[in-house]
Amino acid sequence: MKRNYVMESLGEMKAMYATYNEAMVALAPKNENIVLLYGDFPRAASGALFEKEYPDRIYDVGIAEANLITTAAGLAGAGKIPFTHCHSIFAVGRAYNQIRQNVAFDKLNVKIVLCNSGMLWNFMGGSHQIIEEIAALRVIPNLALVSPADPVETKKVTRAAAEHVGPVAIRLSNPPVPTIFQEDYPFELGKAVTLVDGGDATIISTGMMLADALEATAILAKEGIKTRLLNMHTIKPLDEAAVISAARETSAIVTVEDSSAIGGLGGAVAEVVAENSPVPVKRIGIKDRFGQSGKIAQLKAEYELTAGDITQAIREAVKKKR
């Protein structure tokens, strides 16, 4: 079994937002056009160092998410590279029209940081745990959507977003996640990474669920099921070639995400498979339910998002292979 750029064992637990801030501090002196905008997030969330060194590059619009995105669009039109920050539930729920009309329609160079993305947020319930962001945002033309899996990838995604000319949305989960990748892990927008080789089935995962997917491949290997693992960090543009190759070469696919399986990564993969190489596809994700309060382990168990659930889905998909 070959694992490219993956640590021998999972490393330090760290919040994605903390490593994102570290990346921003490193980027700021290299590009004076980078500015940070906050809505329902205190400007201090940028970190003490950024606030001290670049106080004139931080804008706080208050609890006004639509205004947040509109202001960012104006700044992008003036040549700045704005990164916006607010709870993902409100970026999608209150500023969707602005993301579509003011940013994506005109291909403006705005970076939308989706803070506290996905359903796995242990101290907030269904009102703040967002299940629909992937499904809602991936249908907007011109908008790239990325979902890093660990601290190392978060930094690389941040740098790539700053370099990319055009709208980018970045999903950052709330709970600390383990470090999966070594520092030499390569990141390329729109290009999936094969982390585990295998020919019996494929797991396609995105975001913070990648650690569970890795665990599942190890369990399956002990059972003699050689499972390929793709890290689909970029949900749009989707690496369709990697999906088609997985379907043709392994004949069974399981998708894994912390968002809705309806229209999310699972939906995107199923569309590509159905049109190009139909094979059994099982979707691990939120199945038409709102979230609820609970510890992360409890939520994963309740919503069938555990490594055990992934392994069972692979077993079932393999049985359906022609």
N, C-alpha and C positions, 0 to 999 in steps of 0.2 A: 504494500500500500504506500503510495507516494503522497506526501503532504507538502506542497510548495509554500514556503514562507510562513508556515504555521509553527508556533512554539511547541516544544516537546510536551509541555504541560501548560495549562492556562495560567496566565500571569496576573499582575496586579488588577484589583477591581477599581474602576475609576469611572466617574460620570462623564458622558460624552460632552456635556456642556463645558466642563472644566477644560478638557483637552481642546475643544473648539476655541475657547478663549485664549489658550496658549498659542494656538496657531494664528489668531488674529493679532496678538501682540508681536509675533514674529513678522507678520505681513505688513503691518502698519508703516514701519520706517522704509519699507521697500516701495510702497505705493501710496503717495500722499492723497490719492483720490478715494481711498477706502474710508467710508464713514459708517457709523453704526446708529441704527434707529430702534427705539424701544417703545412698545405699547403694552401697558399692564405689566411691565418689567421695569424695575428701577434701573437707572443708568449705571448704578454701581455693579449691576450684573455683568458688566463688561470686564470686571476685574479691577483691582486697585491700581495695577501698573498702567493699564490702558487709560483709565480715567485720569491718572496723574500726568502721564506723558502727552496725551492727546485729548484734552478736555473740550477743545473746539470741534472735535470730530464725532461728538456724541449728541444725539437728538432724542429727547423724551417727549412723545406726543400724548402720553397718558392713556387712559382706557378708551382708545379710539382707533380700532384696528383698520377700518376703512381709510381713515385719514393717514394712518401709518404707511399703507401701501401707496396711496396717492402721493404723499410727500416723497416717498422713495422714487416713484416714477419721475417726479419733477427733478429731483437731484440727479437721477441717471440721465435725463435729458440735458442737464447742464454739464455732463461729463464726469460726474462722480460715480463711484461703485458702492451703492448702498447695500448694507446687510440689515434686513429687518428682523426683529425679534418679538414674538408674542406666543402665547399658548397656541399650539397647533389647532385646537378645537375652535378658537376664535379667528385664526387666520383663514381657515376654511369656512367657518360658519358665518362670520361677519364681514369678511373682506374678499369673498370669492369673486364677486363682480369686479372688484378693483384689480385683483390678480389677472383676471381674464381680459378686461377691457383696457386697463391703464398700463399693464406691464406686458403680458404675453402678446396681445394683439399688435402692439408696436415694437415687439422684440427688444424691449428696454433692458439694460444691463443691471437688473435688480436681483439680489440674492435673498431669498425668503427662507429664513431659518425657522423651522417648525419645532418650537420648543415643547418638550413633554409630548412627543408623538406616540402614537400607538395606544393600545388598550392597557398595557402593563405599567400602571402607575398606582402604587400601593396605598397612597393616603388620599386619593381622590376617587370618587365613584363615577357612575355612568355619565354625569353631567359634564365631566372634564376629560374622561378617557375617550379618545377619538378612535373610531373604527373605520371611518369613511375617507380619510385623507388620500390614500393611494388611489382608490377608485375615482374620487372626485378630481384629483389633480392630473392624473395621467391622460385624461381626455382633452386637456387644454393644449392646443397647438403651440409650438415654439417653446414650451416649458420643459426643461430637464428636471428629473426627479431622482434624487439619490438618497440612499439609506445606508449609512455606515454601520459596521457591526461591532467595532471595538475602538479603543482610544487611538491606536495607530492609524487605522483607516479614517477616523474622524479628522485627524490633522491633514491627511492627504486629500480627503474630499474638500476640505476648506480651501486648501491651496488651489486645487483644480477648479473650484467654483470661482475663485477670484480671477483666475487666468482665462476662464471661459467667457467669451463675449456673448451675452444673452441671458435670459432669465433662467435661474436655477432655484429649485426648492430643495432644502436639506432637512431630512428627518433626524432629529436628535431625541432619543428615548430618555426617560427620566431616571430610572434606577441605575446605579453603578453597574458596569458590565466588565467581564474579565478581559484582559488583554490576550488576544488570540494570535496576532501577527508579529513577526519580527520586523525590525525597522526597515529592512530592505524589501518588504512587500511592495509589489508594484501596483499602482492604481492608474487606470485609464478610463475616463468617462465613457460609458457605453460599452465597456468590454468586461464580460463576466470572467471570473477567475476560477479555474478548476483546482480545488484544494485537495480532493481525494479522487483517485482513479478507481474505476470499477465498471464492469460491463453488465451487471445483473439488473440494475435500476439506477435512477438518478434522483437525488434530492436537490431542489433548487430553493435556496434560502436567501433572505434579505434581512438586514438590520440585526437587532439584538438577539434574534432567535438562532443566529448562526452557531453559537456555542452549544445549544441543544441539538442542532443538526449534526455537529461534529461528534457529540456523544452517541448519537444514534448510529452513525456509520461504524463506530467502534463496536457497539453491541451487535450490529448486523454482521460484521466481519467474523465475530466469534461463532456465528451461526452458519458461516459459509456463504453469506450473501454479500457479494462485492458491490458496494454502492458508490457511485460517483457523487461527488458533492460540488455543486456550483454555487459560488457566492455571487448572487445577482445584485450587487451593490447599486447599480443603476437600473431603476425600474423603467425610466424613459430617458433616452431611447433604449429600448430593450435590446439585448444582444440576441436577436432572433436566430442567428447562425448557431450559437451555442445551444439554444433550446432545440433546434431541429436536429443537430448532431446527437444530442442526448436522447431524443426520441428514436432516431434511427439506429443508434448504436447500443442502447440499453433497453428499449421497448417498454419502459415503465417509468413514470415520473411522479414524485410527491413534491408539492410546493409548501413552503413554510414561511409564515409571516405573523406579526403581532397585530395585524390589521384585518379588515374584513376579507374573507375569502371570496366574497361576492364582488367582482369587479376589481379586486386588488391584484397582487402579484399572481395569485392562482388563476384569476380570470384572464390576465394577460398571457400567461403561459398556455392556458387551455386554448385560447384563440389561435395562437401560432401553431400549436400541435394539431388542432382540428383542420386547419387549412393546408398543412404541409405533410404531416406524417402521423396520422391518428394512432395513438397508443393509450393505454389506461393512464389516467391522471387523477390523483387524489390530492385534495387541498386541505392543508392544515392552516387554520386561521379562525377568525371569529365568524361564527355561523349564524348570521341574522339575529344577533343579540346585542343589547347594550352591555356596557361594563358594570362593575360594582366594586365596592371597597373590599380590600383584602390584601394579604401579603402576596408577594410575587409568586411564591411557590404555590400558594392556595389558588391564585388566579389561573396559573398555568394548568393546574390539575382540573379546575372547574371547567375551563374552556378547551380542554383537551389539546394543550400546547406543549406537553412534556416530551422528553426524548423517547419515552415509552410509547406515546401516541404516534410519534413519527415512525418508529420502527414497525408498529402494527400497521400503519398505512402502507409502508413499503411491502410488508408481507402480503397484504391484500392486493396491492397493485401487481406484484410479481405473479400471483396466482391467476390474474386475469390476462396475462400475456398470451398471445397467440402462439 
